[in-house]
Amino acid sequence: MADSFPERPSHRRVLFDAGVAGVALGAIALAGGSLVLYQTAGLLLATAGLIATLVVALLVGLWVSAPAREMEDPLLRERWLVAAVSVAVAGVFASYLQLKDGALVGAVARVAALLLLSALPAYSLAMVLPVLLVSVQRRSEADAEEPEELEVAGRVVAGTLGGVAIGVVLSGLLILQGVSPGAVLLGTSVLVLAPMLGMRSQETKPKEKVIFEADTPFHTLRVTEVVYPGERQPERRLYVNGEEESGELVRSGAPTLAYVAAAEVWLAERTPRGASYLFLGGGAYTLPRRVAERDPDASITVVELDPEVTRAAYHFFGARTHHGMRSVHGDARAFLSASDEAEFDRIFVDVYGGSESLPYSLVTQEAIAAMRDRLRSGGIAAMNVIGTVGGYESTRFWSIVHTFASVFPSVGLYVHLGSDFPDRQNVLLAGAVEEGYDFSGRAGMFEYWPRREWPDVPGAIVYHDLGGSEGMDLSAKASSLAMAKGEQ
């Protein structure tokens, strides 16, 4: 989902913005309260009523605005404008009272004074604070940083409380110098517009522009850059035959595709330093590059069919020669079947050419057996699979799973959108050479799906290079594997 904030204040800016809101609250409490308390009989009762009105208005405003985290567009700029108008209304009403030079006669007049001088501006300012907090958190998320919620919340609270103290002191000094409460509130309404000065009214939708296109002997390639509103860093995307294959943030290099982020975390948690990796399918080289940056001692080989894809990865994305990645250009299955004896600790398969389906030659029993033979003791092979895990379209997906299970003694699944999601999703399918390998846990935001909970899908087979009767025998074998799915 694209971030739709017109502007996102930085961690430093949030102190200023929260302080402005606090100054306005302090001015309302003193300047507005001075009129209410001065013109209302019964000082103690009037003070209690004023404080209660301010507290209730603040709490209601915070409560109403609290779901800002779930809102697609909380409209920070617009809320500042509403707050400024509310404070200005309080200033106009205060000036009217002074011009009339009349007491607040009757309950209706007193209630109106409390609502216009205190409740309305306090409520509107309270509506700003949760959105201010969320806007900074979203900025952190957009820049691939951990949103330090306690730190940000602390700055909002500290800025607001400090602003209240400053607002009370300044308003008191101005009123003592003969400035009318109405003028103080009108001046405060102008101050409330200050956080909007650095905000530009922008479109809420990101803009995607093409920065590179090429027709190669293998694919049609397109590289685009997505520019988001506000300060969120741009995103680069690689399209192969019209389908998005890779994406990463321009400045941080963080992956924008969920399965890449999940695979990165999963590999980091389960792989010792200095391990050897084989990546079948390069794309933008995002995952192998992230591995190289985390572990400079890792040995990384990337097999990519199209040399132009590799050039695009190095020119437009974060891949660099100092990462020490070895590129092999050719067919992934042919590489697995080569006569050399190179072995790896981890193999990751992500071979797509714009069709959201893995090549059949890489999902057969023979191909997966070739992966297993390339693994050292303790090795793991993982594959990004796009498919439907339930319903009538799930047969192909479970056939790949059964084929993996016919080769690897331990197989694990990690699903992106849940085991009950009805449509296509990314799934990380992993096989270990060790029997009884522990696949428990998560892969980033991907959920582990225990084997005992896998469905029994009629018609799922074990894919094989050969057809005919041998394929039928393998189909029967797949059925027996499905029957035994509760063993792990």
Rosetta blueprint (number, residue, H / E / L):
1 M L
2 A L
3 D L
4 S L
5 F L
6 P L
7 E L
8 R L
9 P L
10 S L
11 H H
12 R H
13 R H
14 V H
15 L H
16 F H
17 D H
18 A H
19 G H
20 V H
21 A H
22 G H
23 V H
24 A H
25 L H
26 G H
27 A H
28 I H
29 A H
30 L H
31 A H
32 G H
33 G H
34 S H
35 L H
36 V H
37 L H
38 Y H
39 Q L
40 T L
41 A L
42 G L
43 L H
44 L H
45 L H
46 A H
47 T H
48 A H
49 G H
50 L H
51 I H
52 A H
53 T H
54 L H
55 V H
56 V H
57 A H
58 L H
59 L H
60 V H
61 G H
62 L H
63 W H
64 V H
65 S H
66 A H
67 P H
68 A H
69 R H
70 E H
71 M L
72 E L
73 D L
74 P L
75 L L
76 L H
77 R H
78 E H
79 R H
80 W H
81 L H
82 V H
83 A H
84 A H
85 V H
86 S H
87 V H
88 A H
89 V H
90 A H
91 G H
92 V H
93 F H
94 A H
95 S H
96 Y H
97 L H
98 Q H
99 L H
100 K H
101 D L
102 G L
103 A L
104 L L
105 V L
106 G H
107 A H
108 V H
109 A H
110 R H
111 V H
112 A H
113 A H
114 L H
115 L H
116 L H
117 L H
118 S H
119 A H
120 L H
121 P H
122 A H
123 Y H
124 S H
125 L H
126 A H
127 M L
128 V H
129 L H
130 P H
131 V H
132 L H
133 L H
134 V H
135 S H
136 V H
137 Q H
138 R H
139 R H
140 S H
141 E H
142 A H
143 D L
144 A L
145 E L
146 E L
147 P L
148 E L
149 E H
150 L H
151 E H
152 V H
153 A H
154 G H
155 R H
156 V H
157 V H
158 A H
159 G H
160 T H
161 L H
162 G H
163 G H
164 V H
165 A H
166 I H
167 G H
168 V H
169 V H
170 L H
171 S H
172 G H
173 L H
174 L H
175 I H
176 L H
177 Q L
178 G L
179 V L
180 S L
181 P H
182 G H
183 A H
184 V H
185 L H
186 L H
187 G H
188 T H
189 S H
190 V H
191 L H
192 V H
193 L L
194 A H
195 P H
196 M H
197 L L
198 G L
199 M L
200 R L
201 S L
202 Q L
203 E L
204 T L
205 K L
206 P L
207 K E
208 E E
209 K E
210 V E
211 I E
212 F E
213 E E
214 A E
215 D E
216 T L
217 P L
218 F L
219 H L
220 T E
221 L E
222 R E
223 V E
224 T E
225 E E
226 V E
227 V E
228 Y L
229 P L
230 G L
231 E L
232 R L
233 Q L
234 P L
235 E E
236 R E
237 R E
238 L E
239 Y E
240 V E
241 N L
242 G L
243 E E
244 E E
245 E E
246 S E
247 G E
248 E E
249 L E
250 V L
251 R L
252 S L
253 G L
254 A L
255 P E
256 T L
257 L L
258 A H
259 Y H
260 V H
261 A H
262 A H
263 A H
264 E H
265 V H
266 W H
267 L H
268 A H
269 E H
270 R H
271 T L
272 P L
273 R L
274 G L
275 A L
276 S E
277 Y E
278 L E
279 F E
280 L E
281 G L
282 G L
283 G L
284 A L
285 Y L
286 T H
287 L H
288 P H
289 R H
290 R H
291 V H
292 A H
293 E H
294 R H
295 D L
296 P L
297 D L
298 A L
299 S E
300 I E
301 T E
302 V E
303 V E
304 E E
305 L L
306 D L
307 P H
308 E H
309 V H
310 T H
311 R H
312 A H
313 A H
314 Y H
315 H H
316 F H
317 F L
318 G L
319 A L
320 R L
321 T H
322 H H
323 H H
324 G L
325 M L
326 R E
327 S E
328 V E
329 H E
330 G L
331 D L
332 A H
333 R H
334 A H
335 F H
336 L H
337 S L
338 A L
339 S L
340 D L
341 E L
342 A L
343 E L
344 F E
345 D E
346 R E
347 I E
348 F E
349 V E
350 D L
351 V L
352 Y L
353 G L
354 G L
355 S L
356 E L
357 S L
358 L L
359 P L
360 Y H
361 S H
362 L H
363 V L
364 T L
365 Q H
366 E H
367 A H
368 I H
369 A H
370 A H
371 M H
372 R H
373 D H
374 R L
375 L E
376 R E
377 S E
378 G E
379 G E
380 I E
381 A E
382 A E
383 M E
384 N E
385 V E
386 I E
387 G E
388 T L
389 V L
390 G L
391 G L
392 Y H
393 E H
394 S H
395 T H
396 R H
397 F H
398 W H
399 S H
400 I H
401 V H
402 H H
403 T H
404 F H
405 A H
406 S L
407 V L
408 F L
409 P L
410 S E
411 V E
412 G E
413 L E
414 Y E
415 V E
416 H L
417 L L
418 G L
419 S L
420 D L
421 F L
422 P L
423 D L
424 R L
425 Q E
426 N E
427 V E
428 L E
429 L E
430 A E
431 G E
432 A E
433 V L
434 E L
435 E L
436 G L
437 Y L
438 D L
439 F L
440 S L
441 G L
442 R L
443 A E
444 G L
445 M L
446 F E
447 E E
448 Y E
449 W E
450 P L
451 R H
452 R H
453 E H
454 W L
455 P L
456 D L
457 V L
458 P L
459 G L
460 A L
461 I L
462 V L
463 Y L
464 H L
465 D L
466 L L
467 G L
468 G L
469 S H
470 E H
471 G H
472 M H
473 D H
474 L H
475 S H
476 A H
477 K H
478 A H
479 S H
480 S H
481 L H
482 A H
483 M H
484 A L
485 K H
486 G H
487 E H
488 Q L
